[in-house]
């Protein structure tokens, strides 16, 4: 979306505690059909970003998407990621890492991967960083939402979100916070970056999630919720990363995954329980 952290972070902070508690730690879609759909989406988006097809070429984001698919067992994603490392395609060339992913794909019967193993050699057994399970976020106590959107949002918008959000397994409080930060509940909002409507969908996002009229509240909310659902699956339920990615784009978040905010969740919850808004914080290297 758009990089406006100074405006967005206070609203995110205000809903973070309640949203995390309600959303739960594991937001990956359940069932084989949902997994298959996620794998397909990850692979197609990775291909698009690897080759710059319809989106700016971004090999870092492509590799992150491929690795998500590789973790889910997608042999083609495993092979494509191995190819990127074997050829230094936007990444630092590494036969060792390439061999790891080629081996995974070869074990699933992908003949091309078996041939590539003869070129790059056998894997050493070292697991690439992106294949490790992410650290679980620190537990935060359940808290009542510090922002009552029933008194802020237009009744029609509030009712639409509370009705539609559960259909996408998204906590309504999170969706309402996004709308408040992005458009202040203005269905005709248009940003200098051409982000449109309530949830400020840029044209590429509207196309991506089949939104024909971004100024129609129902279509816009549906597109925004679909994107939030995708981000929740992609970032494995980490609401802070989801909100940051919605605002700045998942590519930006992936590039800065080596950084962290200096605020602590418990301190943030305490600050908002007293209605005081913490100032936006700088990013510091871990």
C-alpha positions in Angstrom: 0.0 0.0 0.0 1.7 3.3 1.1 4.5 4.0 3.5 2.8 6.2 6.2 4.2 4.7 9.4 4.0 7.8 11.5 0.2 8.0 10.9 -0.5 4.3 10.9 1.4 3.0 13.9 -0.7 4.7 16.7 -3.8 3.1 15.3 -2.1 -0.3 14.9 -0.9 0.0 18.5 -4.4 0.8 19.7 -5.8 -2.5 18.3 -2.8 -4.8 18.5 -3.5 -6.4 21.8 -7.1 -7.2 21.1 -6.4 -8.2 17.5 -3.6 -10.6 18.5 -5.7 -12.3 21.2 -8.7 -12.7 18.9 -6.8 -13.7 15.7 -4.8 -16.4 17.4 -1.3 -17.6 16.7 -1.9 -19.9 13.8 -3.9 -18.3 11.0 -2.9 -20.6 8.2 -6.0 -21.7 6.3 -7.2 -25.2 7.3 -7.8 -28.1 5.0 -6.1 -29.5 1.9 -8.1 -27.3 -0.5 -7.1 -24.1 1.3 -3.4 -25.3 1.5 -3.5 -26.0 -2.2 -4.9 -22.6 -3.0 -2.2 -20.9 -0.9 0.6 -22.9 -2.5 -0.7 -21.9 -6.0 -1.0 -18.3 -5.0 2.5 -18.2 -3.5 4.0 -19.9 -6.5 2.3 -17.6 -9.1 3.2 -14.4 -7.2 6.8 -15.6 -6.7 7.0 -16.2 -10.5 5.6 -12.7 -11.2 8.1 -11.0 -8.8 11.0 -13.1 -10.1 10.4 -12.2 -13.7 8.7 -8.8 -13.3 5.5 -10.0 -14.9 2.8 -7.3 -14.2 4.7 -6.2 -11.1 8.2 -4.6 -10.5 10.9 -7.3 -10.5 11.8 -8.1 -6.8 14.0 -11.2 -6.4 14.1 -10.8 -2.6 10.3 -11.0 -2.4 10.2 -13.7 -5.0 12.6 -15.8 -3.0 10.6 -15.3 0.2 7.4 -16.4 -1.6 9.1 -19.4 -3.0 10.4 -20.4 0.4 6.9 -20.1 1.9 5.8 -22.5 -0.8 8.8 -24.8 -0.2 7.9 -25.0 3.4 4.5 -26.2 2.4 6.0 -28.9 0.2 5.7 -27.3 -3.3 8.3 -29.1 -5.4 8.1 -26.4 -8.1 8.8 -23.7 -5.6 11.7 -25.7 -4.2 13.1 -26.1 -7.7 12.7 -22.5 -8.7 14.3 -21.2 -5.5 17.2 -23.6 -6.0 17.6 -22.3 -9.6 17.7 -18.7 -8.2 20.5 -19.6 -5.9 22.4 -21.7 -8.4 22.4 -18.9 -10.9 22.7 -15.9 -8.6 19.4 -14.6 -9.9 18.9 -11.6 -7.8 20.4 -13.5 -4.8 23.9 -14.2 -3.7 25.0 -17.3 -5.6 25.2 -20.4 -3.5 25.5 -24.0 -4.7 25.1 -25.2 -1.1 21.7 -23.5 -0.7 20.7 -24.4 -4.2 21.5 -28.1 -3.5 19.3 -28.1 -0.4 16.2 -27.0 -2.4 17.0 -29.1 -5.4 17.2 -32.1 -3.1 13.8 -31.4 -1.7 12.3 -31.2 -5.2 14.2 -34.3 -6.4 12.8 -36.3 -3.5 9.4 -35.5 -4.9 10.4 -36.9 -8.3 11.1 -33.7 -10.1 13.6 -34.9 -12.8 14.9 -31.4 -13.5 16.0 -31.1 -9.9 17.7 -34.5 -10.0 19.7 -33.3 -13.0 20.7 -30.0 -11.3 22.0 -31.9 -8.3 24.6 -33.4 -10.6 25.8 -29.9 -11.4 25.7 -28.2 -8.0 26.6 -31.2 -5.9 25.0 -32.9 -2.9 23.6 -30.8 -0.1 25.6 -30.5 3.1 22.5 -30.8 5.4 22.6 -27.2 6.6 19.0 -25.8 6.5 18.6 -22.3 5.0 17.3 -19.6 7.4 13.9 -19.2 5.7 13.1 -22.9 6.2 13.3 -22.7 10.0 10.1 -22.3 12.0 9.7 -18.6 13.0 10.0 -17.7 16.6 6.6 -17.5 18.3 5.6 -13.9 19.2 5.6 -13.2 23.0 2.3 -13.9 24.7 0.2 -10.8 25.3 -2.7 -10.7 27.8 -6.2 -10.4 26.4 -7.4 -6.8 26.5 -10.5 -4.9 25.7 -10.2 -2.8 22.5 -9.2 0.7 23.4 -10.9 2.1 20.4 -14.7 1.7 20.1 -15.3 1.9 16.3 -19.1 1.8 16.8 -18.8 5.5 17.9 -16.4 6.4 15.1 -17.2 4.5 12.0 -20.4 5.2 9.9 -23.0 2.6 10.9 -23.1 1.2 7.4 -19.4 0.6 7.3 -19.2 -0.8 10.8 -22.0 -3.3 10.0 -20.4 -4.3 6.7 -17.0 -5.0 8.4 -18.5 -6.9 11.4 -20.5 -9.0 9.0 -17.9 -9.7 6.3 -14.6 -10.0 8.3 -15.5 -13.3 10.0 -16.1 -14.8 6.6 -12.4 -14.2 5.8 -11.2 -15.2 9.2 -10.2 -11.7 10.0 -10.8 -10.0 13.3 -13.2 -7.0 12.7 -11.3 -4.8 15.1 -8.2 -5.2 12.9 -10.0 -4.5 9.7 -11.7 -1.4 11.2 -8.3 -0.2 12.4 -6.9 -0.5 8.9 -9.8 1.4 7.4 -9.5 4.2 10.1 -5.8 4.6 9.4 -6.0 4.3 5.6 -9.1 6.4 4.7 -10.7 7.6 7.9 -13.8 5.8 6.7 -14.1 7.8 3.5 -15.3 5.5 0.8 -14.2 8.0 -1.9 -10.7 8.6 -0.5 -7.9 8.9 -3.2 -4.3 9.1 -2.2 -1.5 10.8 -4.2 -0.2 7.2 -4.8 -3.6 6.4 -6.4 -4.8 4.2 -3.5 -8.5 4.1 -3.6 -11.6 3.8 -1.3 -12.1 2.7 2.2 -9.2 0.2 2.5 -7.0 2.3 0.0 -6.5 -0.4 -2.6 -3.9 0.5 -5.3 -5.0 -0.6 -8.8 -2.6 -3.6 -8.8 -4.2 -4.9 -5.5 -7.7 -4.3 -7.0 -6.8 -6.4 -10.0 -5.1 -9.0 -7.8 -8.2 -9.5 -5.8 -10.8 -9.0 -8.5 -12.2 -5.6 -7.3 -14.0 -4.0 -10.2 -15.0 -0.8 -8.4 -12.8 0.2 -5.5 -15.1 3.0 -4.5 -17.9 0.6 -3.9 -17.8 -0.1 -0.1 -18.7 -3.8 -0.4 -16.2 -4.5 -3.1 -13.5 -2.5 -1.5 -13.9 -4.1 1.9 -14.1 -7.6 0.3 -10.8 -6.9 -1.6 -9.1 -5.5 1.6 -10.3 -8.5 3.7 -9.1 -10.9 1.0 -5.7 -9.2 1.1 -5.6 -9.3 4.9 -6.5 -13.0 4.9 -3.6 -13.6 2.4 -1.2 -11.6 4.6 -2.3 -13.5 7.7 -1.5 -16.8 6.0 1.8 -15.4 4.6 3.0 -14.0 7.9 1.7 -16.9 9.9 -0.7 -14.8 12.0 1.8 -12.1 13.0 -0.6 -9.2 13.2 2.1 -6.6 13.5 3.8 -7.7 10.3 0.4 -8.1 8.6 -0.5 -4.5 9.4 2.9 -3.2 8.3 2.7 -5.1 5.1 -0.8 -3.9 4.3 0.5 -0.3 4.7 3.9 -0.6 3.0 3.6 -3.8 1.0 4.9 -7.3 1.8 8.0 -6.7 -0.2 9.0 -3.9 2.0 8.4 -5.9 5.1 10.4 -8.9 3.8 13.3 -6.6 3.0 13.3 -5.3 6.6 12.7 -8.6 8.4 16.2 -8.2 9.9 15.0 -5.1 11.8 12.7 -4.8 14.8 10.6 -2.2 16.5 12.0 -1.0 19.9 8.6 -1.1 21.6 7.5 -4.1 23.6 3.9 -5.5 23.3 3.3 -5.4 27.0 4.4 -1.8 27.3 2.3 -0.9 24.2 -0.8 -2.5 25.8 -0.2 -0.6 29.0 0.2 2.6 27.2 -3.1 2.2 25.4 -5.0 1.1 28.5 -4.4 4.6 29.8 -5.3 6.2 26.4 -1.9 7.5 25.7 -0.6 7.1 22.2 3.1 6.0 22.0 5.2 7.8 19.5 6.3 6.0 16.4 9.6 4.2 17.0 12.7 3.8 15.0 13.8 0.5 13.5 16.9 -1.0 15.0 19.1 -3.8 13.6 18.8 -7.1 15.5 
